[in-house]
Amino acid sequence: MWSEPHDYCKAKALTVTRSDLRAAMGLIGLNSAALARSSNVSPATINRLQAIGRKAARADTATIDKVVKGLEANGVQLTEDGVSLIQKPLP
């Protein structure tokens, strides 16, 4: 089911575009298939979400949440300023 365009992480009040998704994937060298596996969604879903540049992604909230968690599991986070690596504490 499709919803209106919305942000990737509504609870955090962030607006994340398809360009942000591609940037996050590029930052860590993650391809669509790998993100799909990490997110427990199909590769076609990832491809659809990153298809059109600066527009907000169109998908249901559960799918968006899965993708955000998949990115975080791979070490990248979505922020108000775009994307960044998740810093791990030093031992």
N, C-alpha and C positions, 0 to 999 in steps of 0.2 A: 504494500500500500504506500502511495506517495503522499507526502505532506507538503505543505508550502515550504519554500526555501527557508531554511533556518540555520542557525549556527551549529557547529560541531559539538559544542559543549555548552548547552543552554544554561546549565546550573552555574557555570562560571561566568556567564554573560560574555562569552567570546564569540566573535563572528569569524569563522574560518572559511576561506574560499577554496575552490578546487586548486588554485595555484599554491595555496599554503600546503595542501596535501601533497602535491608534487614536490614542493620544496622540502618537506619533511622526509619524504622517501629518498630524495636525492642526497640529503645531508648525511644519511647513514648508508647509502648505496643499496636501498631496499627496492626490489622490483614488485610488481603487482601480485605475482603468484606468492611470494614470500609474505607480503603483508596480508594477503587473503588467508593464508594458513594461520598466521599469528592472530588474526581477527576473527577467525571462524566464520568467514563469509566467502562467497565465490569470487574468483578472479574477475569475472564479468562485473560484479558489483564495484570492485575497486576501479576498474577501467571506466565505468560509468561515472563514478564520483569525481574522477580527475579529468573528465572530458572537456569541460569548457571553462577555461581560465579564471576570471575574476568573479564569476557568479557564485553565490552560496550554493552548497550542495543540496540536492533534493533527494532525501531518503527519510525513512522513519527513524525516530529517535534511537531505537534499539540498535539499528544498524550503525548509525553514527557513533554511538557509544562503544560498540565493538571495535570499530576502526580506530578510534582514539586510544582505547586500551591496547590494541595491537601495536600502535606506534610507540606508546609508552613502554611496552614490554621490550621493544627493540631499542630503547634508549633515546627517544626524541619526544619532546613535548610541544604542544600547541600553546602559544601565549598571546597576550594582547598585541605584542609587537611582531608576531609571526611564529617562527619555530626556533627551537634551541635544543641542544643536547641536554640530557638529564645528567647532572653532575653526581657522581657517586662519591660518598665520603671516603676520605683517605684512611687507610688502615692504621 
